Amino acid sequence: MKTYHKHLESTLAAGETVSLTRRPVFRSSAIFPVLHNVHYSSRVLFMGYWLLKRHIPEVQMLVTLRAQNGTILLRKSLLITEPKAFALRVGDLLAETNTPDTSEFTGSLELEIFATRDLVYPYPAFVLNYFSDTFMATVHTTGRVYNDIEDLQENEDIQVPECGFDILSGAAYAPFFAFVNGVYAYEQQLVRWTIVDEHNHATQGEFKLCDVQPYGTYFINLRDYIDLDTILQGQKGTIKIHHNFRGFFPRFVAGNFELERHALSITHTYYDSSAVSDAGAYWGNTDERFHDSAVFAPLFLEEGEYTQLVFYPIYSPSAFGIDLEFYDTNGQRIGTVQNWRHLETSPDQFFTLNFNDVINENFSLEQARQLRGVNIIKHWPNRERIPTRLKFGLNVGRQQRPMNLPTNVCFNSQVANAKLLTKPGTFKWSPILDGEHSVVIILNGSPVKEYATPANLDLTFYREADNQTLSRTAQVAPFGQLRIDMNTDQELASFLDGQPGWVTIQADNPFVTSWYFDFNESGAVGGDHAF
């Protein structure tokens, strides 16, 4: 793990001083564990954003499909010269190989981007999508093979476990994490684990993996190694994964298989910083214009829907309080719940904030019907000890359906950073999934206390079929939002014609963010934050 301060510097964040020794990025890559069988398949979605965001006229992509043991099955090169939508479907790639039986495939898909100009980020903006008629599971780029020894050393400066996802321990679910190994082989690799339940009780253990091959793909079903029923008693938990893998960025794909209906929900793991307490783990705030930390998130509260915020046992030691501000679509504040909870973080603290319960306790039925967004404000008594790594899980789900398989989106809270005020705007982009009910949400929220700045948006929609685009403009009020709903947007649905697409968001405001979701009638909900 590199420090947040080093991350800002290396990615040329607004106002940061660039080191004289910073190395430009000419290779940006991702490597995904993929599945293809009679029940579901995998694909990677992306758009040619380099042409728009970095003004790079073309990039070269190297596509490598590998079998589960790391053997290369297919390698091909694509020249990307248009900012259109692209999809690499594992089923189509397998059809190009000489593999005799592709009805039950586990392997990996590595995508490498090469350019003659600085790509800035060594990991590209790709979306892994497991899908079928009954679910859409998505997560952004996770693991990658390091570019060189400098890249490895910078990212392994601090060794920490991976954590930050929900284990659904009921009999209907099989929790897992998955990764694609790098260049090093491992014999009988030892994995130590700590499971934390919702009563803040920790259970520890260890297991050994089979031999891990270079570029091998591994889906680790936790039930094969851990007695989850005894530990969690059918309730939710989370796990800390202590590993010794080197040579690849160990951000695991993680989630839960729904066994009866052959579906899954995915997210990614994150750094467990609960034992990291040096100066680099914290941020100070002396600017009274800002909350110490805040994040504005969407709410889904229609009949049968629920929205939850999950706090994981991964934060550097500190104490903070939480306020909740609730808004309607137009940015009108409907109400505030002050001092909802005070936290003394610990390595064993794991709990879920159920927004439906908080709203039922503090708002009338008429008020509750209006709520579409919440500003989650954190404040520290010691304002010099604000953890820089503040990751949460956003669970959006549907009850009273054949299955209850929510999102578990890993996302961060914004710390007070006055340098953001120097940015004239921002550029965001989001996939539009082609499931039963896909929604893109564009939010205008900020950690600024007296925030009153609207956001003017230029939206451009891209499709896979050709390089044609659809353009729109919009204005979003402070703490307001724009929802692009494929069920009601007939023009956009006709434009995309049943295929996935993308939307770019050029805003004159640096605090605009975006999320995307897909709601299936089965009860499965997929989604993630956008780029």
C-alpha positions as CSV (number, residue, x, y, z in Angstrom):
1,M,0.0,0.0,0.0
2,K,1.2,3.5,-0.8
3,T,0.1,6.4,1.4
4,Y,-2.8,8.6,0.2
5,H,-0.4,11.6,0.1
6,K,1.8,9.7,-2.3
7,H,-1.2,8.6,-4.4
8,L,-2.2,12.3,-4.9
9,E,1.3,13.2,-5.9
10,S,1.7,10.3,-8.4
11,T,-1.6,10.8,-10.1
12,L,-1.1,14.6,-10.6
13,A,-4.0,15.6,-8.4
14,A,-5.1,19.2,-8.3
15,G,-2.6,21.5,-6.6
16,E,-0.1,18.8,-5.9
17,T,3.6,19.3,-6.4
18,V,5.0,16.8,-8.8
19,S,8.2,15.0,-7.7
20,L,11.2,15.5,-9.9
21,T,11.7,11.7,-9.8
22,R,8.1,10.8,-10.9
23,R,8.2,8.3,-13.7
24,P,5.6,8.8,-16.5
25,V,3.2,5.9,-17.1
26,F,3.3,4.4,-20.6
27,R,1.7,1.1,-19.7
28,S,-1.6,0.8,-17.9
29,S,-3.0,-2.6,-17.3
30,A,-5.7,-4.7,-15.6
31,I,-6.1,-8.5,-15.1
32,F,-9.5,-10.0,-14.3
33,P,-10.6,-13.5,-13.2
34,V,-13.3,-14.5,-15.7
35,L,-16.0,-17.2,-15.8
36,H,-18.0,-18.6,-18.7
37,N,-20.5,-21.4,-18.3
38,V,-24.1,-22.4,-19.2
39,H,-25.5,-20.1,-16.4
40,Y,-23.5,-16.9,-16.9
41,S,-20.6,-15.3,-18.6
42,S,-18.1,-12.4,-18.3
43,R,-17.1,-9.4,-20.3
44,V,-15.1,-6.2,-19.8
45,L,-16.6,-2.9,-20.7
46,F,-14.7,0.3,-21.5
47,M,-14.7,3.3,-23.7
48,G,-11.9,5.2,-25.4
49,Y,-11.7,7.8,-22.7
50,W,-7.9,8.4,-23.2
51,L,-8.8,10.4,-26.3
52,L,-11.1,12.7,-24.4
53,K,-9.5,13.0,-20.9
54,R,-5.8,12.9,-21.8
55,H,-6.1,14.1,-25.5
56,I,-4.1,11.1,-26.6
57,P,-5.0,10.5,-30.3
58,E,-4.6,6.7,-30.1
59,V,-3.7,3.9,-27.7
60,Q,-2.7,0.3,-28.4
61,M,-4.4,-2.4,-26.4
62,L,-3.0,-5.9,-26.0
63,V,-5.6,-8.5,-25.1
64,T,-4.5,-11.8,-23.5
65,L,-6.8,-14.6,-22.6
66,R,-5.4,-17.3,-20.3
67,A,-6.6,-20.6,-19.0
68,Q,-7.0,-21.2,-15.3
69,N,-3.4,-22.6,-15.0
70,G,-2.0,-19.5,-16.7
71,T,-1.5,-20.9,-20.2
72,I,-2.0,-18.3,-23.0
73,L,-5.0,-19.2,-25.2
74,L,-5.3,-16.1,-27.2
75,R,-3.4,-12.8,-27.7
76,K,-4.6,-10.0,-30.0
77,S,-3.9,-6.3,-30.4
78,L,-6.5,-3.5,-30.9
79,L,-5.8,0.1,-31.9
80,I,-8.2,2.4,-30.2
81,T,-8.7,5.6,-32.1
82,E,-12.3,6.5,-31.2
83,P,-14.0,7.4,-27.9
84,K,-16.8,4.9,-28.4
85,A,-18.1,2.1,-26.3
86,F,-16.3,-1.3,-26.4
87,A,-17.0,-4.7,-24.9
88,L,-14.7,-7.7,-24.8
89,R,-16.9,-10.8,-24.3
90,V,-15.2,-13.9,-23.0
91,G,-17.6,-16.2,-25.0
92,D,-16.5,-14.5,-28.2
93,L,-12.8,-14.7,-27.3
94,L,-13.1,-18.3,-26.5
95,A,-14.7,-18.9,-29.9
96,E,-11.5,-17.6,-31.5
97,T,-9.3,-20.2,-29.7
98,N,-8.8,-23.9,-30.3
99,T,-10.2,-24.8,-26.8
100,P,-12.2,-28.0,-27.4
101,D,-14.7,-27.5,-24.5
102,T,-15.7,-23.9,-23.5
103,S,-18.9,-24.8,-21.7
104,E,-17.2,-24.5,-18.2
105,F,-14.4,-22.0,-18.4
106,T,-12.4,-20.3,-15.6
107,G,-9.4,-18.2,-16.6
108,S,-8.2,-14.6,-16.9
109,L,-8.4,-11.7,-19.2
110,E,-5.5,-9.3,-19.1
111,L,-5.8,-5.9,-20.9
112,E,-2.7,-3.7,-21.4
113,I,-2.8,-0.2,-22.7
114,F,0.3,1.3,-24.3
115,A,0.9,4.9,-25.3
116,T,3.7,7.3,-26.2
117,R,2.2,9.9,-23.8
118,D,1.8,9.8,-20.1
119,L,-1.3,7.8,-19.1
120,V,-0.9,9.0,-15.5
121,Y,-2.7,6.1,-13.9
122,P,-1.1,2.6,-14.2
123,Y,-4.6,1.0,-13.9
124,P,-7.1,1.8,-16.7
125,A,-10.9,2.5,-16.2
126,F,-12.4,-0.9,-17.1
127,V,-15.5,-2.6,-15.8
128,L,-15.6,-6.3,-15.1
129,N,-19.2,-7.6,-15.7
130,Y,-20.5,-11.0,-14.8
131,F,-24.0,-11.3,-16.3
132,S,-27.0,-13.5,-17.2
133,D,-30.7,-12.9,-17.7
134,T,-31.1,-12.7,-13.9
135,F,-28.3,-10.5,-12.7
136,M,-25.6,-7.9,-13.6
137,A,-22.5,-7.9,-11.3
138,T,-19.9,-5.2,-11.9
139,V,-16.8,-3.8,-10.4
140,H,-14.1,-1.6,-11.8
141,T,-10.4,-2.5,-12.4
142,T,-9.0,-4.5,-9.5
143,G,-5.7,-6.5,-9.9
144,R,-2.9,-5.8,-12.2
145,V,0.7,-7.0,-12.9
146,Y,3.2,-4.3,-11.9
147,N,5.0,-2.4,-14.6
148,D,8.5,-2.7,-13.1
149,I,10.4,-2.9,-9.8
150,E,9.7,0.8,-9.0
151,D,6.0,0.2,-9.4
152,L,6.1,-2.8,-7.2
153,Q,8.2,-1.1,-4.4
154,E,6.0,1.9,-4.4
155,N,2.8,-0.1,-3.9
156,E,4.3,-2.5,-1.4
157,D,5.8,0.1,0.8
158,I,3.4,-0.8,3.6
159,Q,2.1,-4.4,3.9
160,V,-1.5,-4.7,5.1
161,P,-4.3,-7.3,4.8
162,E,-7.2,-7.0,2.3
163,C,-10.7,-6.5,3.7
164,G,-13.8,-4.5,3.1
165,F,-16.5,-6.7,1.7
166,D,-19.6,-8.4,3.1
167,I,-19.8,-12.2,3.8
168,L,-23.4,-13.4,3.4
169,S,-23.2,-16.6,5.4
170,G,-26.7,-18.0,4.9
171,A,-27.1,-21.4,3.3
172,A,-28.1,-19.7,0.0
173,Y,-24.7,-18.0,-0.4
174,A,-21.1,-19.0,-1.1
175,P,-18.8,-16.0,-0.2
176,F,-15.5,-15.9,-2.1
177,F,-12.5,-13.8,-3.2
178,A,-10.7,-14.3,-6.5
179,F,-7.4,-13.2,-8.0
180,V,-5.0,-13.7,-10.9
181,N,-1.5,-14.3,-9.8
182,G,1.5,-12.4,-11.2
183,V,4.9,-13.8,-12.3
184,Y,5.9,-15.6,-9.1
185,A,4.9,-19.2,-8.2
186,Y,3.9,-20.2,-4.7
187,E,3.9,-23.6,-3.0
188,Q,1.3,-24.3,-0.4
189,Q,0.7,-20.6,0.2
190,L,-0.5,-19.8,3.7
191,V,-3.5,-17.5,4.1
192,R,-4.3,-16.2,7.6
193,W,-7.8,-14.8,8.1
194,T,-9.8,-12.9,10.7
195,I,-13.6,-12.9,10.5
196,V,-15.4,-10.1,12.3
197,D,-19.2,-10.5,12.9
198,E,-21.8,-7.8,13.5
199,H,-21.3,-8.2,17.3
200,N,-17.7,-7.0,16.9
201,H,-16.4,-10.5,17.7
202,A,-13.3,-11.6,15.8
203,T,-12.4,-15.2,15.0
204,Q,-9.0,-16.1,13.5
205,G,-7.6,-19.0,11.6
206,E,-5.5,-20.0,8.6
207,F,-5.5,-22.3,5.6
208,K,-3.2,-23.3,2.8
209,L,-3.9,-22.9,-0.9
210,C,-2.8,-25.4,-3.5
211,D,0.3,-24.5,-5.5
212,V,-0.3,-21.1,-7.1
213,Q,1.0,-20.9,-10.7
214,P,2.3,-17.8,-12.5
215,Y,-0.7,-16.1,-14.0
216,G,-3.0,-18.7,-12.6
217,T,-6.6,-17.8,-11.7
218,Y,-8.0,-18.7,-8.3
219,F,-11.6,-18.4,-6.9
220,I,-11.4,-19.1,-3.2
221,N,-14.7,-20.3,-1.9
222,L,-14.5,-19.5,1.8
223,R,-16.8,-22.4,2.8
224,D,-14.1,-24.8,1.5
225,Y,-11.7,-23.6,4.2
226,I,-13.8,-22.0,7.0
227,D,-16.8,-23.1,9.0
228,L,-18.9,-20.0,8.3
229,D,-22.1,-21.4,9.8
230,T,-20.5,-21.9,13.2
231,I,-18.8,-18.5,13.2
232,L,-21.5,-16.3,11.8
233,Q,-24.7,-18.3,12.6
234,G,-26.3,-17.3,9.4
235,Q,-25.6,-13.6,9.9
236,K,-23.4,-11.1,7.9
237,G,-19.7,-10.7,8.6
238,T,-16.5,-9.5,6.9
239,I,-13.1,-11.0,6.6
240,K,-9.5,-9.8,6.7
241,I,-7.2,-11.7,4.3
242,H,-3.5,-11.8,5.4
243,H,-1.5,-12.9,2.5
244,N,2.1,-12.8,1.1
245,F,1.5,-12.4,-2.6
246,R,4.0,-10.2,-4.4
247,G,4.4,-9.1,-8.0
248,F,0.8,-8.1,-8.6
249,F,-1.5,-5.5,-7.1
250,P,-3.5,-7.6,-4.6
251,R,-6.9,-5.9,-5.0
252,F,-9.1,-9.0,-5.1
253,V,-12.5,-9.4,-6.7
254,A,-14.8,-10.5,-3.9
255,G,-18.4,-11.2,-3.3
256,N,-21.1,-13.9,-2.9
257,F,-22.5,-16.6,-5.1
258,E,-26.2,-17.1,-4.9
259,L,-26.3,-20.9,-5.2
260,E,-29.8,-21.8,-6.1
261,R,-30.3,-19.3,-9.0
262,H,-26.7,-19.3,-10.2
263,A,-26.0,-15.6,-9.7
264,L,-23.4,-13.6,-7.9
265,S,-22.7,-10.1,-6.6
266,I,-19.2,-8.6,-6.6
267,T,-17.1,-5.8,-5.3
268,H,-13.4,-5.4,-4.5
269,T,-11.3,-5.7,-1.4
270,Y,-9.5,-2.8,0.2
271,Y,-6.6,-2.0,2.5
272,D,-7.0,-2.9,6.2
273,S,-5.3,0.2,7.8
274,S,-6.5,-0.6,11.3
275,A,-2.8,-1.2,12.4
276,V,-1.4,1.8,10.4
277,S,-1.0,4.9,12.6
278,D,2.0,6.7,11.3
279,A,1.8,10.3,10.0
280,G,1.1,9.2,6.4
281,A,-2.2,7.6,7.5
282,Y,-3.8,10.9,8.5
283,W,-4.9,14.2,7.2
284,G,-5.3,17.5,9.0
285,N,-8.1,20.0,8.6
286,T,-7.8,23.6,9.7
287,D,-10.0,25.1,7.0
288,E,-13.3,26.0,8.6
289,R,-15.0,26.1,5.2
290,F,-14.9,22.3,5.1
291,H,-16.3,19.4,7.0
292,D,-13.5,17.1,8.1
293,S,-14.8,14.5,5.7
294,A,-18.1,14.0,3.8
295,V,-19.6,12.0,0.9
296,F,-22.9,12.4,-0.9
297,A,-24.5,9.1,-1.8
298,P,-27.8,8.1,-3.6
299,L,-30.7,6.5,-1.8
300,F,-33.1,3.9,-3.1
301,L,-36.2,3.7,-0.9
302,E,-39.1,2.7,-3.2
303,E,-41.3,-0.2,-2.2
304,G,-39.1,-3.2,-1.4
305,E,-35.9,-1.3,-1.9
306,Y,-33.3,-0.6,0.8
307,T,-30.0,1.3,1.1
308,Q,-27.3,0.6,3.7
309,L,-23.9,2.0,4.6
310,V,-21.4,-0.5,5.9
311,F,-18.5,0.4,8.2
312,Y,-15.6,-2.0,8.1
313,P,-12.9,-2.7,10.7
314,I,-10.2,-1.2,8.4
315,Y,-9.7,2.4,9.6
316,S,-6.6,3.8,11.1
317,P,-7.1,4.5,14.9
318,S,-9.3,7.6,15.5
319,A,-12.5,8.8,17.0
320,F,-15.2,10.6,15.0
321,G,-18.9,11.5,15.0
322,I,-21.4,11.1,12.1
323,D,-24.2,13.5,11.0
324,L,-26.7,12.7,8.2
325,E,-28.3,15.3,5.9
326,F,-31.1,14.1,3.7
327,Y,-32.1,15.7,0.3
328,D,-34.6,15.4,-2.4
329,T,-33.8,15.2,-6.1
330,N,-33.7,19.0,-6.5
331,G,-31.2,19.5,-3.6
332,Q,-33.7,20.6,-1.0
333,R,-32.7,19.5,2.4
334,I,-35.6,17.6,4.0
335,G,-34.0,17.0,7.4
336,T,-30.8,16.3,9.4
337,V,-30.0,13.6,11.9
338,Q,-27.2,15.1,14.0
339,N,-24.8,12.9,16.0
340,W,-26.2,9.7,14.6
341,R,-23.3,7.8,16.1
342,H,-19.9,8.4,17.7
343,L,-17.2,5.9,16.7
344,E,-14.0,4.8,18.4
345,T,-12.5,2.8,15.6
346,S,-11.0,-0.6,16.4
347,P,-9.8,-3.6,14.4
348,D,-13.0,-5.5,15.4
349,Q,-15.7,-2.9,14.7
350,F,-18.1,-3.9,11.9
351,F,-21.6,-2.6,11.6
352,T,-24.2,-1.5,9.1
353,L,-26.2,1.7,9.0
354,N,-29.7,0.9,7.6
355,F,-31.0,4.1,6.1
356,N,-34.5,2.7,5.9
357,D,-34.6,2.4,9.7
358,V,-33.0,5.8,10.3
359,I,-35.6,7.4,8.0
360,N,-38.5,5.6,9.6
361,E,-37.4,6.8,13.0
362,N,-36.8,10.5,12.0
363,F,-39.1,11.4,9.1
364,S,-42.8,11.3,8.3
365,L,-44.0,9.1,5.5
366,E,-44.5,12.1,3.2
367,Q,-40.9,13.3,3.9
368,A,-39.5,9.8,3.4
369,R,-41.1,9.6,-0.1
370,Q,-39.0,12.7,-1.2
371,L,-35.6,11.4,-0.1
372,R,-33.1,10.6,-2.9
373,G,-29.7,11.5,-1.4
374,V,-27.8,11.6,1.8
375,N,-24.7,13.6,2.8
376,I,-22.7,11.6,5.3
377,I,-20.6,14.0,7.4
378,K,-17.8,12.9,9.7
379,H,-16.2,15.2,12.2
380,W,-13.2,14.5,14.4
381,P,-12.5,16.0,17.9
382,N,-8.8,15.8,16.9
383,R,-8.7,17.4,13.5
384,E,-5.1,16.4,12.9
385,R,-6.0,12.7,13.0
386,I,-8.4,12.3,10.2
387,P,-7.7,8.9,8.5
388,T,-7.0,9.3,4.8
389,R,-8.3,5.9,3.9
390,L,-12.1,6.1,4.6
391,K,-13.8,3.3,2.6
392,F,-17.4,2.2,3.1
393,G,-19.8,-0.2,1.4
394,L,-23.0,1.0,-0.2
395,N,-25.6,-1.8,-0.3
396,V,-28.6,-1.3,-2.5
397,G,-31.0,-4.2,-2.6
398,R,-34.6,-5.4,-3.1
399,Q,-36.6,-7.5,-0.8
400,Q,-39.7,-9.7,-1.5
401,R,-38.1,-11.0,-4.7
402,P,-36.9,-14.5,-5.6
403,M,-33.4,-13.6,-4.3
404,N,-32.0,-10.9,-2.1
405,L,-28.6,-10.1,-3.7
406,P,-27.6,-6.4,-3.1
407,T,-24.7,-4.4,-4.3
408,N,-21.7,-4.0,-2.0
409,V,-20.0,-0.9,-3.6
410,C,-16.6,0.0,-2.1
411,F,-16.3,3.8,-2.1
412,N,-14.4,6.5,-0.3
413,S,-15.3,9.6,1.6
414,Q,-13.8,13.0,0.6
415,V,-11.4,14.6,3.1
416,A,-11.2,18.3,3.4
417,N,-8.9,19.5,0.6
418,A,-9.0,23.2,-0.3
419,K,-6.9,22.4,-3.4
420,L,-10.0,21.0,-5.0
421,L,-11.4,24.6,-5.1
422,T,-8.8,25.5,-7.6
423,K,-10.2,23.0,-10.2
424,P,-12.5,24.7,-12.7
425,G,-14.5,21.5,-13.2
426,T,-14.3,17.8,-13.6
427,F,-14.7,15.0,-16.2
428,K,-16.5,11.8,-15.2
429,W,-17.7,8.8,-17.2
430,S,-20.0,6.0,-16.5
431,P,-21.1,2.7,-18.1
432,I,-24.8,2.2,-18.9
433,L,-25.6,-1.5,-18.4
434,D,-28.0,-3.3,-20.7
435,G,-29.8,-5.2,-18.0
436,E,-33.5,-5.1,-17.1
437,H,-33.5,-1.7,-15.4
438,S,-30.3,0.3,-15.6
439,V,-29.9,3.7,-13.9
440,V,-27.1,6.3,-13.9
441,I,-27.1,8.9,-11.2
442,I,-25.1,12.1,-11.3
443,L,-24.7,13.9,-8.0
444,N,-23.6,17.4,-7.0
445,G,-22.4,17.1,-3.4
446,S,-19.4,18.5,-1.5
447,P,-17.6,18.5,1.9
448,V,-17.9,22.3,1.8
449,K,-20.1,23.4,4.7
450,E,-22.0,26.2,3.0
451,Y,-22.2,24.6,-0.4
452,A,-24.3,26.5,-2.9
453,T,-22.7,25.9,-6.3
454,P,-24.8,24.4,-9.1
455,A,-23.2,22.2,-11.7
456,N,-23.7,22.7,-15.4
457,L,-23.3,19.4,-17.3
458,D,-22.5,18.5,-20.9
459,L,-23.5,14.9,-21.4
460,T,-22.4,12.8,-24.3
461,F,-23.6,9.2,-24.8
462,Y,-21.6,6.6,-26.7
463,R,-22.6,3.2,-28.1
464,E,-20.8,0.1,-29.2
465,A,-22.3,-0.2,-32.7
466,D,-20.6,2.9,-34.2
467,N,-19.0,6.2,-33.4
468,Q,-22.3,8.1,-33.4
469,T,-23.1,10.1,-30.2
470,L,-26.1,11.6,-28.4
471,S,-25.6,14.9,-26.6
472,R,-27.5,16.7,-23.8
473,T,-27.1,19.5,-21.3
474,A,-28.3,19.7,-17.7
475,Q,-28.0,21.6,-14.5
476,V,-27.9,20.0,-11.1
477,A,-28.5,22.0,-8.0
478,P,-26.2,21.8,-5.0
479,F,-27.0,18.5,-3.3
480,G,-29.3,17.7,-6.2
481,Q,-29.0,14.8,-8.6
482,L,-29.9,13.8,-12.2
483,R,-31.1,10.2,-12.7
484,I,-30.9,8.7,-16.2
485,D,-33.3,5.8,-16.1
486,M,-33.3,3.4,-19.1
487,N,-36.9,2.3,-18.3
488,T,-38.2,5.8,-18.9
489,D,-35.7,7.4,-21.3
490,Q,-37.0,6.2,-24.7
491,E,-34.6,8.3,-26.7
492,L,-31.5,6.8,-25.0
493,A,-32.9,3.3,-25.1
494,S,-33.4,3.6,-28.8
495,F,-29.9,5.0,-29.3
496,L,-28.2,2.1,-27.4
497,D,-30.6,-0.5,-28.9
498,G,-30.2,-3.1,-26.2
499,Q,-26.4,-2.9,-25.9
500,P,-24.2,-1.4,-23.2
501,G,-23.1,2.2,-23.6
502,W,-21.3,5.0,-21.8
503,V,-21.9,8.6,-20.9
504,T,-19.3,11.2,-20.3
505,I,-20.0,14.1,-17.9
506,Q,-18.1,17.4,-18.4
507,A,-19.0,19.6,-15.5
508,D,-18.0,23.1,-14.5
509,N,-17.9,22.1,-10.9
510,P,-15.1,19.8,-9.3
511,F,-17.5,18.1,-6.9
512,V,-19.7,16.2,-9.4
513,T,-19.7,12.4,-8.9
514,S,-21.6,9.5,-10.6
515,W,-22.9,6.0,-9.8
516,Y,-24.6,3.3,-11.9
517,F,-26.9,0.5,-11.1
518,D,-28.9,-2.3,-12.6
519,F,-32.1,-3.7,-11.0
520,N,-33.2,-7.1,-12.0
521,E,-36.7,-8.5,-11.3
522,S,-35.1,-11.5,-9.7
523,G,-34.0,-9.3,-6.8
524,A,-30.3,-9.0,-7.9
525,V,-28.9,-5.5,-7.9
526,G,-25.6,-4.6,-9.5
527,G,-23.7,-1.4,-9.5
528,D,-20.6,0.7,-8.7
529,H,-19.3,4.2,-8.6
530,A,-18.4,5.6,-11.9
531,F,-15.0,7.0,-13.0
